[in-house]
């Protein structure tokens, strides 16, 4: 449910993203574990910032900062 909400939010914001299904992809699950979590969804922004779960305000805050960095 929260994964779908995160994807819908990112699409609505015009953000390109890569979705990984940790239930079907062992390497994606291992990557999640290396990040120190097994909760989903996990959104990584700019390769540095990580949001666990669907946190609209945090996603908006991080994306606005990323857009400013990129000059968008």
N, C-alpha and C positions, 0 to 999 in steps of 0.2 A: 504494500500500500504506500509506504513512504518513498520507496524507490520510484514508483510511478509519479508521485507528486513532485519529486525532485526533477525527474526527466521533463515533466510538463512545465515546470517552472523554468528550467534551463532553455527549453525550446521557445517559450514565450519571451524570454529575454534575448533570443537570438544567439545563444551561446553554443558553440560547437563543443561536443563532448564525445567521449568514448565510454560506452556502457559495457560492463563486464558482469557476467552472471556467475557468481561464486558458487552457486549450487551445481552448475554444470561444468565449471572450468577449474580444475585442481590448481593450476598455476595462478589463476586469479585469486583463489582462496588463500594460497600460500603468500601471495603479495599482500593481501589484507592482514594476515597474521604478522608479517614483517612490519607492518605499520603500527602494530600494537593493539589491534582491535579485531573482533569478528562480527561486530554489529554492522548492519547495513541500513541505509545506503551510506557510502563514504564518498564525499566529493572533494577532489584535490584540485586546488586552484593555483595555477602558475607553478605547479610542481613543488610548492612549498606549504601552502595553507591547506589544512584538512578540516572538513566539517563532517561530523558523524551524525547521522539522522537528517531529517528534513528540518532545517532551521532557516526559515525564509529571511529573517532579518540579518542573520550572519552571512548568508549567501549574498544578499543584496549589498551588504557592507564590503565584503571581499571583492565582489565583482565590480563595484563602483571604483574601488581602489585599483584594480587590475586595468580597468578601462582608462583610468587617468594615466597610469604608467605607460599604456600602449598608445596614448594620444587619441583615444576614441571618444 
